[in-house]
Amino acid sequence: MSETVRLPATADPQSSAAERIRVAFERNQKALRLRPGVGRGTATTRVRVTEGLICDVEEGPWRLTVDMGDKHGGTGAGPNPGVLGRAALGSCLAIGYQTWAAHLGVPIEALEVEVQADYDGGGTYATADVPAGYLQVRCAVTVTSPAPDAEVMRVLDEADAHSSYRDVFARAHDVRREVRLRRPGGGDG
């Protein structure tokens, strides 16, 4: 006989989400402590140019369209790579803050991350001796919480220290290129 468990009408949906997040965090943390190898792998995302600058991006079940705006030769069929990069950083930080808050038992009522990135197009178009990437990236975090400031700051500091995309943005990585040349008609070159 199965029994349906109902939450009281006064149950806070935020606290049930926090509990679900806390349990998942602690389960994954335990698994990685017992078998560190389960946390290692390679993520593969495939990007195909379909027309002009429009790219179809796929990984597993996810499908995205990326394009540039008309001033850059695109059609605006999707967000540009910069939007996705800033979104990856901002959402990774927000998810990390929520996860660490749940793990540490610090209530958060609302959370917003705004990513600001300064750039100079001269690097991309080879008209100035500046980096093609960002000159500076700033993340403005707004948190609503009844917890003491020190507890909220502990959550943010722990999350920042363990954030994968903050690390991607903050640390130089070994980026390699492999080229596979093909000729029209299917012949390899």
Steps between C-alpha positions, in 0.01 A plus 500: 500500500653831395444815694494848354691753703349845486677811611307723737322788329740737672810320367743736333583389143843666541582276797398182311721609207782576742460153655506331159815697408667424835433126470634490142811700597580275794435180299735620224761615750495159671524316166801709396675444831453124465582482128664818364507355149122529464544876485735495201395501138489688175207717395451525124291765330459494121458823303406503129476806279172469311478825304705817514600535865209298644621208710305203625639395836424162652603303801299202614131597489569875481477699176583870470531748216781756509546789257638849479297816452471668162774755576743205520371321187247274669123495506436499875347150483624434853712651776864563417782304667566786744145479634538126552841541667371765740187291561719196576699699756198670659287187521791290631555756776128521584467121510813476715370759745168318534676164538743619767220684683301176514807301607589748776137550608492872418158615378489705179171656397618657174822501302615682188835505322575770245807440281664809349780454249713778351633439149677675214403384151842606373642170626248294305541699177881538534488881504648548847759328716249389764373156602226353281324391819374699793703776661321453834207294629295605803227303674248693709322264742177608670382275784186525712542296818397519866838346593780711653732666248794281604305182418395633159859603424621152603258348247620733224868445583468119509302496176750730324791283616337191346329649191597329176413791271652762728814289467461484120485879486772564760770250405689440178425157350685274261290542183601281208382483142472181297431545128323243280504616139248353258455557130165543325362163405618332818872469439731583789787738441 
